[in-house]
Amino acid sequence: MEHTDAIDEAFMRRCLALARQAATRGDAPVGSVVARDGGEIAGAGERVDSALDIAGHAEIAAIRLACQALDTLALAGCTLYTTAEPCFMCSYAIRQTGISRVVIGAPVAGVGGVTSRYPILTATDIAGWPAPPAIAQGVLGDECRALFGGT
């Protein structure tokens, strides 16, 4: 699972484009991509409001599409990129599919799977779960925070 700053930034720029598309639909400005071996498997923007789907988070949608594209629920060796820190629901999906690495643009206070008081994404003491993924945070963080009006 090769990764470099340039590769991470390129995939995060793709996530930013997906997030902007989501915002034009009236959804939260979040974009996510699942990649492996330097290539994109699937990408999606948030669709909670536009699809009236409570599970329409960008990360869930990208994971669903990746599972369909690869015809498996096992995504070991894949990296998930996302403009916003995965929430609890998305963190569960990441862990259950065995995604190996997660690259996060901006933290999400309170409900993030890494930075909240419930670190579902990084917990090592949950019986029966795959090992937590490697985490990289802050990739194009300023641009990701700006999607939500932050600096």
Rosetta blueprint (number, residue, H / E / L):
1 M L
2 E L
3 H L
4 T L
5 D H
6 A H
7 I H
8 D H
9 E H
10 A H
11 F H
12 M H
13 R H
14 R H
15 C H
16 L H
17 A H
18 L H
19 A H
20 R H
21 Q H
22 A H
23 A H
24 T H
25 R L
26 G L
27 D L
28 A L
29 P L
30 V L
31 G E
32 S E
33 V E
34 V E
35 A E
36 R E
37 D L
38 G L
39 G E
40 E E
41 I E
42 A E
43 G E
44 A E
45 G E
46 E L
47 R L
48 V L
49 D L
50 S L
51 A L
52 L L
53 D L
54 I L
55 A L
56 G L
57 H L
58 A H
59 E H
60 I H
61 A H
62 A H
63 I H
64 R H
65 L H
66 A H
67 C H
68 Q H
69 A H
70 L H
71 D L
72 T L
73 L L
74 A L
75 L L
76 A L
77 G L
78 C L
79 T E
80 L E
81 Y E
82 T E
83 T E
84 A E
85 E L
86 P L
87 C E
88 F H
89 M H
90 C H
91 S H
92 Y H
93 A H
94 I H
95 R H
96 Q H
97 T H
98 G L
99 I L
100 S L
101 R E
102 V E
103 V E
104 I E
105 G E
106 A E
107 P L
108 V L
109 A L
110 G L
111 V L
112 G E
113 G L
114 V L
115 T L
116 S L
117 R L
118 Y L
119 P L
120 I L
121 L L
122 T L
123 A L
124 T L
125 D L
126 I L
127 A L
128 G L
129 W L
130 P L
131 A L
132 P L
133 P L
134 A E
135 I E
136 A E
137 Q E
138 G L
139 V L
140 L L
141 G H
142 D H
143 E H
144 C H
145 R H
146 A H
147 L L
148 F L
149 G L
150 G L
151 T L
